[in-house]
């Protein structure tokens, strides 16, 4: 297996780069993208490896799932964001192995050397040992999952429009969301808005009063990570909008169109055409692989326990940032939360620390600035805790909107999002209610580099060509030449991953 030292060509684009340190970044999410942006134009070579060719703004996936915005509004091509920098190269593929001793990563059948490695592969969804539930209750970690939720909701409503059976219609107009964190509350609030208001003028036979969204969570309140007063405000608003909160409920089983929840009053069976899952998060599988190869410690959830400079023991050239890391070097010794704010700050600081080390200086110790947390639970209604300043309602929504537009990496997306939000406020219309694709085609999606083999000319022969061809190849209808196509990610892609081997 060939070992590459430079960009994947005989000579780097700039001859001066040949002697520059090699900083490999794996993962183009919040942390990885910020690290590359800080390294762009600096005297280093920076390959960014990702299973996707775009950066995904995960916090707004629920808006894709409910037709508020389109896929392109929350995803920005990496080549447009950072790929134009002369020292940055975007490489599509999945890292499948690491060799810390040799300072090499393995991807796309190549061994790629590095001087510094930044792992920012993020996290995916977990079903707590019930992986069979994934196909029945899609998560919201990648664009395809949001597409699948939207498809199921809209197809159910389309069938309900022409179904005379009242019981069947009630089933089709019911959705269940598992998980009462920010993503679950945002999805539930947006679903009830979609069902009861945005479609009220478009469906002639639907009884809007029969539209039902049930939010299931094992805790005693939604948004348990936030202050109780904000949790109460969010819960009350969801109830007022028509969302039923099934608190203290633990999922026992999920079947097609049915979910069984254990409560204090016994098991409750919910029948719903659409079930969404936002209840669990697990770190990228590269954390476990790194631990196997380097002996670095992991916490109970599988996150890499890092040192104050985000490196791992014995291998200072490896840094781990974003959702994949357990960084507990804080004032209260609590790990940093897996949110966009900490990830952005981690990626930026690590890049600056590497540059400082290369120049022979030393960066200031990492200090996380906590901007607070927020969640939107309905049109023009959000809750926000900004370093002790707790607000809800319209002011909370305005703060939420400003924060999300600020974190959006592409200016074009900021403009389109703002326009669509204002249009939705004025008209209560959802702009992207398209039904595309086939049932379940978005589940188990494989991403990564697809390879198409070149056309192979048949060997020259003097005998007459046989009328039979091998069943393992496909004959071109125009030339008769045999072609073969294969995908490099057939056995190695993980459905829940978003950016790189996970999502940053």
C-alpha positions, 0 to 999 in steps of 0.5 A: 500500500502506497504511502503519500507524503504530499498532496495526492500528486507528484508535486504540491500545488506550491513548491514551497509547500513541499517542506511545510509541516503536514496537518491532517484534519479528519472531519468537516463538521463544526470543529474540523472546519474551524480548525481548517479555516484557522490553518488556511493560508498558513505555512502548513499543508492541510488535507481535510478528509471527510466522508461528505463533500459538505459541511452540515449545519446539524442544528437545523436538520429538524427544519429540513424534516418539516419542510421549512428549508431545503437541504442546500440551506443547511449544507455548504460544500467544503471546497467552497468554504475552505478548498480554495486556499492554496494549502488546503486540499479536500479529500473525499473518503473514510479513515478506516485505520490509524497508526499512531507510531508511524504517524499515518492514517489509512483511507481509500486504500492509501496510507497517509502520513502526518506531522499533526493529526486533528480528529473531529469526527463527531457523533452519531445516533444510538438506540441503546442496544436496539439497532433494529429500531433505526429503520422504524424510527429514523434519527436526525443526524444526516440529511438523508434522515431528515429527508426520510422523516419529511417523506413519511410525514407528508406521505401519511398526510397525503394518504389521510386526505383520501382515506374514509376510515376515521381510525386509519386517518387518526393513525396517519395524522399521528407522529411520535418523537422520542427524546425531550432534548433540544432536537426532540422539542424542536422537531415536535414543535415544528411537526405540530406546526406543520400538521395543524397550520401550514397544511390547513389550507392545502388539505381539504379533507383533513380534520386539523384537530385530529393531528397529534404529536406525542413527545416521549422522554424518560425524565420528569421534564423536557430540556433537562440540561437547562434551568427548570424554569426554562424547561417548564416554559418550553413544556407549557408552550409545547402543550399549548401548541398541541404536543402531548408530553409523555414524560417518565416514559421509557421505550420498550419496543418499536414495531411498524406503526407502533411504539410501546412505552413503559410508564408509571401507570403501565405500558402504553401503546402508541400507534403512529404513522411517523416515529422520529428518534432524537434520544441518544448520541454516541461518539464516532467509532474512530474513538474506539479505534484510536484507543485500540491503536494508542491505548488512550483512555475512553469515558463510559460513552466512548469519548476520548479523554484528552489532556489540556491541549486536546492531545492523547497520552504518548502521542502529542501529535494527535489532537481530538476535538468536538463531540468525540472528545471528553475535555474535563479540564474545566473550572468545575471538572465537568466535560464540555457539552457536545454543542456547536459552541465548544466544538468551534472553540476547540477547533480554532484553539487547536489549530492556533496551538499547532501553529504556535508550536511550529513557530517555536512559541506557545499558545495561551491555555484553552479557556472555553467561553460559555455563551449559554444554551437555547432551543426553539420550541415553536414559531417565534418561541424559544428558550435561552439561557445566556450565562444566567440570563434566562429568556423565553418567547419572542426575545428568546427566538430572536436570540436563537435566530441571531446565534444560528445565523452567526454559526452558519459558515456560508453567507449565502445560506445565512441570506436564504435562511433569513428569507425563508424564516421571514416568509414563514412568519408572514405566511405560515407556509413551508417552502420545501414540502417535496416528496422525493425518492422511494420508501426507506431509500434514505435509511442505511445510506452509504457515503464516501468515495465511489469508484468507477472502473474504466472501460476494459477493452476485450482482448484481441482475437481472430475468432468470432465473438461469442454471443454469451457474456459473463453474468458478472459484467455488463455489456454496453449497448453501444459498444459491447465493451464490458464495464464494472462499477464498485463502491469503496464504502460498501462494507465500511460506511456507518449510517449515522455518520454525517461529516467524516466518520461521524459528525463534528 
